Amino acid sequence: MIMAWLQRQAEGVTALWMDIIIFEFDNQKANTNDNVPLLALPNAHTPDCLSFKVKDVKGKRKAIVMKSIRGMSMVVLYLFLVWCLPQTALSSRCTTETATKRFEKCMNLATQQASIAWTFHPHNSTLELVFFGSFISPSGWVGWGINPTSPEMSGTRALIAFPDPNSGQIVLLPYILDPTVKLQKAPLLSRPLDIHLLSSTAAMYGGKMATVHNGAGIEMYGSIKLESNKTKIHLVWNRGLYVQGYSPTIHPTTSEDLSSIATFDVVSGSSGSGGQQTDVTRLRVIHGMLNAISWGILLPMGAMTARYLRHIQAVGPAWFYAHAVIQVFGFVLGTVGFVIGIRLGQLWPGVQYRLHGKLGISVFCLGALQTLALLFRPNTRNKFRKYWKSYHHFVGYSCVVLSFVNVFQGFQVMGASRSYAKFSYCLALSTLIGVSIAFEVNSWVLFCRKSKEDRMRREGLIATTSHKPPPPPLHT
C-alpha cells in the first residue's frame, strides 16, 4: 500500500510540474503577455497533497514527455528501494558454531558486521555467549558487554580484547564503563566486574595465519550467570583504533559506532530494539542514496544543461525541457531523502549531527526556491527579468556547492569515508566535473573566436558576411 501511494504521488507531482513546464514553454513560444495567471489554470493530474490547479496542455509532445518522465521516476525509485531494502538479507548469515563449541541461537547485529551466538541454561540462569567482531587497526581493540540497567554505554560491564603491547598476543580484560570514561575525564582501566562472570576467552579466527594485520576476525566468549527470572539483556559492543598501554582509547563517533546497542531476550531470541535498528539502518542507506543522487548528481546535471546547451542553436528549446525535467525530478527525490532525514532524527534522538542537518536544511530551502522560481519567472520582455536571472543563477550555484559539501559530510556521518559508495559517487562526480570542464573550455574558445571575428569585422580586416540571396542570372 505504501509503494502504491508513493507511485500515485510521484506520478501526480511529475504530471503537475510537467504541465507547468509545457505551459511556460508554450507561453513563451506564443509571446503572450505577463497577465496570464499561472495558478488559475484548470486541474491536471494533481496529487493528494496539492490543491492548486494547472492548465491542461494537450498534444503528443506532452504525452511523450509525461510517459518518459513517469517511467524514469518509477524505474529509479523502484531500483533504489529494491536495492536498499534487502541489505540486511544480503549480509552474511550468523553462525551457531565455533571451532570448539556449538550454540543454540545466533543473531546478526545492526552495525560493524558483528554477530553473536548463545546458549541459555534456564535451570541455573547461565548464559554462554560468543561475540564475533573485527579489528579496524592492528593496534586497535574490540569489545562487548552487558548493561544491567539500560541500553547505553555508560554503566556497561565489558570484555575488551586487544593485542598485548609486550607480547603481541590477544588479551581479554574486564572493564566497567562508568560516566567518567564517556566524558573522557579519566582513562579506562581494567578492573573486576560486579556481575557474576564465570569464564571468558578470546581467539582469532580466519585460518591458521589469522592476525590483526590481515583482517582476521575475533571471537570473544563469556559465560555469565544472570539474575533469576531475568532473560532480557542490553548488549553493547564497539571497537577502537588503538590502545595506550592496557587502556583502550575512545572509539570513533560515527552514527554506526554510536548505535552499537541491542536489547534482546535470550530465551526467545526476539529483539526489543533490533527491528527498529534494522529500520534505521535501511532508512540511513535510502536517505544517503537518494540525497547523493538527487542533490549531488541530478541537480548539478540540470545546472550544466542550462549553462552549456542553451547557446547551441541545434538544440533549440530542448535544453529548457531537459533542464526543468532534471531539476524537478532531482528535487522530488531530494525531498523524499530530506523527509527520511527528519524521520531519522526522530528515531535517533540521542544522535545529533548539527552541521549535516543545517547544511541539509539550507540545501532543501535553496532547492525549493529554485523549483518554485518557475512559477514566478518574469516574461523575457519584463524589465525585472535580468534581476530574476541573476537571483536564479546565484541561488542555483549556491545550492550545487552546498550539496557537494553536504554529500561528503553525509558519508563521514555514516562512517562510509572509505566505502565503495563514496568511491562510486566520487567517480560520478569526477565525470561530471570533467564534462563540465570540457564544455567550459569549448564555450570560452568559441567566445574568444567570435569576439576576435567581431573585432576584425569592425576594423574592416574581414568582409561582413551577407545573408542576402544571390541575384538572379542575367538573360541575354
N, C-alpha and C positions, 0 to 999 in steps of 0.2 A: 504493500500500500504506500509506503514512503517513497519507493522508487517511482511508482506511478504518479504520485503527486509531484515529485521533483521533475518528472518528464513534462507534465502539463504546465508547470510554472516556467520551466526553461523554454518550452515552445512558445508560451504566451509572451514572455519577455522578449524573446527573439523576434517574434512577429510584430510586437509593438514598436521596437526600435527600428526594424526594417521599414515599417510604414512611415516612420518619421524621416528616415534617411531618404527613401524614394520620393517622398513628398518634397523634401528640401531640394533634391536634385531637379525634380520636375518644375518646382517653383523657380529655381534659378534659370532653367532652360527656357522657360516661358517668359522670363523677365517681368514677373509680376511685381506689384508694389509691396511695401512693407506692412500693409494694413491687414494681411491675411492672418487671422488668429490661429496659431498652431494648436492650441489646446481646446479649440472649439470644433474639432473635426469629429465626424462620426466614428463610432467604435469599430475597431478591428478585433482580432483575436486577442483579447486582453486577459492577463492572468488575474487570479482571485485577489491578489494583493494590490492591484492598481485600479483606479476608478475613472481617470480622465480618458477622454476619447481622442482618437486619432483618425485622420482621413483615410478612407479605404481607397487605395490606388490599385486599379485593376490592370491586368496585362500579363503577357508572357514573361516579361522581364522580372516582375515581382514574384511570380510563381517559381521561376527557376532559381532566383536568389534565395527565396524562402526555403525551398526544398533543400538546397545545398547547405544553408546555414543550420537548419534544423538537424539535418543528417550529421553534419560535422559536430555540432554541440552534443548530440546524443552519443555519438561514437566515442568522442573524447571523454565524456562524463562516465560512460559505462566502462571504458578501458581503465580509467583511474580507479573507479570503485572496485571493479573486479580484481585489479592488481593489488589494491590495498587490503581488502577485507580478508583474504586468506593468508595474510602474512604469518599469523600465529600457527596456522595449519602447516605452512611450509617450513617452519623452523624444525630443528632436529628434535626427534622424539626423546622423551625422558627414558631412563633405563632403571630397572629394579635390581640390576646385578653389578657387582664389583668383582675384582679379582679374588676376593676372599669370602664374600658374603652375598646372600640374596635377600632382598627386602620384599615386603608385600605391596606397597604402593609407591608411586612416584608422581612428580609434578614438575612441569616446566615453570620457571619463574619469569616474571614480566620483563626483567632487564638483565643486561650484561651476559646474555646467553647462558645463564645459570640454571641449575635444576637441583632437585632434591629427591631422595628416596628414603622411605622409613618403614619401620615396623613398630606397632604399638601393642604392648602386652597389657591387657586390661586387668589381669589378676593381680599385678603388682604396680600398675601405673608407670611402667617403664617405657620410654621412647628411645628407640635406636634410629638415629638419623644420619645420613651421609649427604654432604653438600658438594656439588660439582661446580667448580669455578675455574677461572683462568687468570693468569697474571697479565698486567698491562706494561710491565717493565721488568727486566732481570733483577732489579733491586727492590721490587715492589712487594706488596702484601695482599693477601686475600683473607676475608673473614666473614663469619656468620655468627648469629647469636639469637637469643630469645629475650624479648622484653616481657617481664612478668605482668606488667600493668597496662601498657598502651602501645599502639603501633607507631613507635617513633624511635629515633636513635638514642636519645637521652634515656638512660636507665637500662640499656641493653646489657645483658651478660653475654660476652662474645668470646669466641675462639678465633684467633688470628694466626695465620701461617705465613712464614717468610723465610728466605734463606738466612742461615746463621751468618752474622758478619765475620766470624772467625773461621769456621769450617766450611761454610757454603752449603751445608746440609739443611733440609727443610725442618724447621722447628714449629711447634704449635703451642701457643701460650694463651692463658686466660686473661681477659681484661674486663673491667667494668667501665662502661661509657657514661660517666656522670656529666652533669651540665657544664662543669668547668672545662671538660675536654672539648665539648661542642663550641664553646666560646673561645677556645684556644688560650685560656688563661693558665693552663698547666699541661705539661706533656703527658701523653698516655703511657702509663707504666703498668706492667703486669702485676696482678695480684689475684689471690684465690677468689673464686666465685662464691656467692652466698646462696647458690642453688645447689641441688643435690646432683652434681656431675659424677657419674660412676666411672667413666673412662673416656679417653679421646686420643685419636691418632690422625696423622695426615700423611699422604703419599702422593707422588706424581703418577699420572697415567698418560698413556700415549705411546707406549713402546719402551723397549729396554734402554734406549738412548734419550728418554724424555728428560728435559731440563727446562728451567725457566727461560733459557736463552732461545729455545727453538719453538716457542708457542705451545708447550705442553700444558695440559690441564692439571688440576689438583683436586683430590677428593679428601674431604675432611670429615672424619667420623666422630660422633659423640653419642654417648649413652646417658640419658638424663631421666631421673625419677621425678615425675610430675606430681602435683598435688592431687589428692583423691577427688574424683568426680570432676576433674578439670581436663578437658580434652581439646580445648581451643587454645592455640598459641599464636603469638605475634612474632613472626620471623623477620629478622633484619639481616641484610648482607651488603657487602661492599668491597672495594679494592682500591689500593693507592699506588702511588708511583715509587715511593722509596721509604726506607726505614732508617732512623737515626739511632744507632746502637740497637737497642731492643724496643725502641719506641716508634710505632707506626705513625707517620705523618698524616695530615688531613687528606682525605680523598678528593678527587675532582668534584666540582659543584655543578655539573651539567644536570639537566632535568632527569636524565636516566639515572644518574647516581643519587639524586635526591629522592627518587621514588622507589628505591630498592627495599620495599616493605611489603609483607603479605601476612594476612591473617587466615588461618585455615583450621579445620577440625581434623585431628589425627586419626579419628575413628572412621568418619565417613569420607574424608578427603575433600570435602566441599570447602571452598574458599569464600570467606565473607567479603573480601575485597578484591579477590582475583579477577572476578568478572568485570568490575569497574576498572581495574588496572588494564585488562585487555582492551576494553573500550577506549580508555585514554590513550593507550599505545596506538590503536588504529586511528583514532582521531588525530593524533600528532602526525602520523605518516600522511594522512589525507590532507591535513592542514598545510604541511610542508610542501607536498607535491603541487597542490592547487595554486598556492601562492608563488612558488618558484616559477611555475609555467605561465601563470597569468601576469603577475606584476613583473616578473623577471625576464620573461621571454616575449609574450604576446604584445604587451604594451610598447616595449621598445621596437618590435617589428612594425606596429602600427605607426609609430612616430617616424621610422625610417621610410615607410611607404609614402607618407605625406611629404617628407622632405625631399626625397630623391625621384619620385615618379611623377609628381605633379607638373614638372617642367618638360617632360618628354611628350612631344606632340602626338607620337604614335599611340600612346596610352589613352589619350583623350580623358573622358570623365571617369574611366575605370579606377583611377587612383583614389577618387573620393569614396567609391563603394568599398574598395579594399581597406582603406584607412578606417572608415566608420565601422565596418563589419568586424575587423580585427580588434579595434578598441572596445567595442560594445561586448563582444564575446569574451575578451580578456577581463573586462570589468565584471561581467556576470560570474565568471569562475572565481575572480578575486574576491567578490562579495561573499560567495559561499565559503571560501577559505577564511575570510575575516570573521564571519559568524562562528565558524568552528573554533577559531582562536579565542573568541569571547567565551564560548562554551567550555573550552579547556581551562580558562581562568576560573570558571565556576566549579568545575570538577576538581581543581587543584588549587584550593585557596591558599595553601601554605607555600606554594612555589610562585614567586613573582619575578618577572623579567621586565623591569621598568623601561629600559632603553628599547628593547624589542617591541614592547607594547606601544610606547609613544611613537616610534617610527611607523608601526603598523597603522595606527590611527591617522597619522599625518598622510601616509600614502593613500589610505582609503578616502580621506576627505579630498585630496587633490584629484584622485581618480574620479570621484563623484562630480567634482566641479568640471572636469574635462568632458565627462559624458553628458552632463546637463547643459554644457555650453552649446550643444547642437540646437537646443530649444530656443536659445536667446541670441543666435548669431545674426548680426545686422546684415541687411542686403549689401551687395557689393558696391552700390552707389551711395550707401549711407556714409555720412561724414565720420561716424564713430567706428567704422569698420577697421581702420588702422589701429585704433586703441584696443579693440577686441582681439585683433590678430596678435598684437604684442602680448596681451594678457594670456591668450591661448598658448602661445609658444613658451612663455615663461613658466606657467603652471605645468605644462606638459613635460618640459625638460627637467623641472624640479622633481616631478613625480617619478620620472625614469631613474634619476640619480639616487633618490631616496629608496626606490625599490631595490636597486642593486645592493645598496648598503644593508638593507634590512634582510634580504635573502641570505647574505653571508652571515649576518647576525643570527638568523634562524638556524643555520647549520651549526653554529657554535653552541646555541642553546640546546639543540637536540643531541649534542655530543657526536656530531657527524662531520667533524672538521677534516677527517681523513677517509671519508666513506666514498664508495663508488657513486653515490647520488651526487655528492658535491663535485666529483670528477666529471660526471656527465653534464652537470649544469655548467661547469667551467668550460667544457668543450663546446657546448651550445653557445655560451656567451662569447667565447673566442671567435666562433664562426660569425656571429652577428657583428662583432667589432671589426673583423676582417672585411666582411662585405661592406660595412659602413665606411671603412677607410677607403676601400676601392671606389665606392660611389662618390665619396667626398673629393678624392683626388681627381676623378674624372670630371666632376662638376667644376672644380677650380680650373682645370685645364681648358674646358670649354668656355668658361667665363673669361679667362685671360685671352684666349684666342679671339673670342668675339669682341672683347674690348680693344684689342690690337687692331682688328679689322675695322672697327668703327672709327678709331683714331686715324688710321691711314686713309679711310674714306673721307673723313672731314678735311684732312690735309691735301686731298686730291692725289694721293700716291697711287690709289687704285680707283678704277671706274666704278660708279654706282650701278649696281645691277638693276635692270629694268624688268618689270614683270608684264610689260605691255606685249600683246601678241604681235608677231611679225606681220609686216604689211603684206597685203595680197600681191601675188606676182602680176607684173605688167603684161598686158596682152598686146601684142603688136598686130 
